[in-house]
Amino acid sequence: MIKVSILYPYRENGHFDVDYYCDKHMPLAAQRFGAALKGWSVDVGINAGPPGSPPPYRVAGHFLFDSTEAFYEVFMPAMDELTADIPNYTDGGNGAILISEIRMSV
């Protein structure tokens, strides 16, 4: 199992519409990914540890797939549509993508 995470860095005075991201963008991606998608979630940064410190990431979106091949098979045809939707929720551009292998989950 792999996790595809899209990490949006915190930017002071940066715009990120969390409601749009959760209610529109992520469901759109989930619909395009279809049965290959095994689950998805959204994390909203709170802080970097010390109270009142800004988080390193404003938002992180996560998708679960059986393999990187399964991800690329559904992502590539949807890439342009999903990328075109980014300005609807942030003025910070594309997030950083991390593809990781899930070794343990409890």
C-alpha angles and dihedrals in degrees: 000000000000133000122215109203125189108200120199111197120230112254122186108244090004119143121238121161101208093181092055091046093051098037102037117011101044094044088049090053091046090052092050092047092052122175092350088072111087097185144326140207143176127223121197115205117240105176144322096254108283113083111265095016116130116249118250088233127036094201137000121196117198133197127186123214136166092241144351088256091057089050096049092046092062100028099055095061091046098041099097094047094047093045091050089056094058096090088058091070109021143026090204099084127227119352124234113267122222120184111194138175114239105229099170137009126172 
